[in-house]
Amino acid sequence: MCRGILIAIEGIDGAGKTTIAKMLVEGLRKMGIKAVYTYEPYDTPVAKLLEQLLGKISPTAEALMLAADRVIHVDTVILPSLKRCDVVITDRYFYSSMAYQGARGVDIEWIREINRFAPIPDIGIYLDIDVETALERLRRKGLSKRWRYYEENIAILYKAREIYLGLASRGELMLFDAERPLKEVFTEVKNYVIKRIRKIS
């Protein structure tokens, strides 16, 4: 018997989520572990529409659209991969909705409720970074349209980080200091993940 393992990697953009997630997939594959990289918002018509509407609709509507996008993501990617006994690493998950839409005033427990269809991750990782440091990293890369919106509404990012820190303090996410060199952060995350996978398996 085997079982799939779901890993969610969270944090504000600029924390290194995508880089760490992809490095982790590559590292696990080199160890002979079947690992799959995926992300949210996923590549669905709902996500594309939401990108066009960002800042133009209520945060409650955003949360509902993200949940709809997540249903498709769970049904078409996450659950099939878990059934194949893969390790699924998702770059953002429902915690992002809790952080970002929660930062705009939506009740966090309501967001949790509308996402009850989504499997709870076996491992939740939060890469913590100061907001100004994150934005500076993103400016060097070139801000996307989505991030220009958040740069202009920087208070949202501070509140989102506060929510993430709350989730980590309650044990829902494991916090890693992402302001350190990438190699150091990755090594710590990888060692933690391997230890947890062995314990779960």
N, C-alpha and C positions, 0 to 999 in steps of 0.2 A: 504494500500500500504506500502511496505517496500523497502529498498534499501540496497545493500551491501556497505561496506566501505573498501577501500584499504589503508593499512598502510605500509609504507616502513621504515625499520630501517637500517641506514647506519653508516659507520665508518670503520677505518682500523681495522684489526683483533687485538684482545687484548683489544678493547674498551668495550667488554661485550655485543656485539650485540645479539648473539645467546641466551645468558642467559636472557637478558632483554626481548627479543622477546617471549621466552617460558614462562617466568614469567607473561608477559602481557596477553598471551593467557589464562593461568590458572586463572589469576585474573578476566578477563572478563567472563570466563565461570562460575566462582563462583557467578557472579552477574546475571547470567541467560542470558548472551549475547552469541550467537553462534559465536565462534572464531576459526579460522583455522591458524595453523602455516605452513609456507612453506619457501623456501630458494632458493638462486641462488649462483653459477651455479646450475641448477637443475639436477636431476638424469637421464640424457639422454646420448645416445652414443656420442653426440656432446661434452658434457661437459667432458666425460671420455677421449675422444681423445685430447681435449684441454689441459687437465692436463698432458698428456704425451708430448705434444708439447710446453709447457710453456718455454719461453726463446729461443726456436728454430725457431719460426716463427715471422713475423713482427707484431708489435702491431696493425696494421690495420687488419691483418688476425685474430688476437685475437678478436678484436672488432666485426668483422663479425661473427665469430663462437659463441661468446657470444650472439649476437643478434639472431642467429639461435636457440640456446638453449632456449633463452627467448621466442621466438615464441611458442615453444612446451609448455613451462611453462605456458604462458598466456592462450593458447588454452585449455590445459588439466586440469589446476588447478585454476588459478585466475578467469577467466571469469565464469566457472561453479559455483564456490563458491560465486561470487558476485551475480549471478542470483538467488542463493538460499537465498540471503539476509544475508550472513555471513559477519563477520568482518574478512578480510584476512590480516594477518600480515606476510610480506615477509622479511626475513633476507637477505638483499641485493636486489637491483633492478637495473634499468638502470643507476642510479647515480654512481654505482660502476664502470661501464664501462667508464663513463665520467671521473671519478677520476683516475683510474688505467691506462687505455689506453691513456687518456689525459696526464697523467704524463709521458708517453713515447713518447709524441709528436703528437699523433693523434688529429686532430681538434675536439674540444668538440662539436661544433654545428653540425658537420657531424655525430658524434656519436648520438646526440640527434635526427637527421633526420632519421637515419637508425632504430631507435627505436620508430618511431612515431606510430607504431601499438600497442604499450604497453599503457594501460590505465594510465593516470596521477594519482598518489596517492592522496587520499583525505587528508592524513596526512603523512608528510615526517619528519623523525626524524634523526638527526645526533648526534652520540655520539662522542664527541671530546676528544682526548687523545694525549699526547706527544708521538712521535714516539719511543723514547728510553724507555719510560715507557711501551708502548705496547709490544715492543720486549722482555723486561725483563719478563713481564707476560707470554708471549708465550714460552720463554726459560724454564721457570719453569714447564710448561705443556708438553714441548717437541714439537719442531717445526716440522710441516709437511713438506713434500717435496716442496710444493708450497711456504711455508714461508721461507724455506732455500734460495730459489731463491731471494726473496725480501730482506732477511737479507743481502745477498751478494750485493744487489743493493739498498742500503738504501736511496739513493737520490730519488728513485721512490716514496718511502713512504712519504718523506717530501713534494714532489710535489703533491702527491695524497691528502695529508692533506690540502695543500694550496688550491687545487681545491674544496674540500669539504667546506672549510671555505668560499670560494667565493660563492658557491651555497647557503650556509646558510645566507650570508650577503645580497643576493638578495631575500631572503624570500622563496626559494624553499624547504629548509629544516629548521627545528627548532633545534637549537643547545642546547645540554645539556652537561655539564661538566662531563665527564666520569672518571675523576681521583679521584672522591670522592668515599666513601664506596658504595658498590653495593646497599644496601638497600635504601640509600638516593637517589641514581640515579633512582632506580626503582619507588620509591614513587612519585618523581617529574614527571617522564614520564607517569606513570599511571594516575595521576591527570590531566595532560594535555590532554591525550588521551580521558579520560572519558568526560571532558569538551567539547572537539571538537566533539565527537560522539553525545552528546546530542544536540549540536548546529546544526549538519548536519541532524540528524534524526528529 
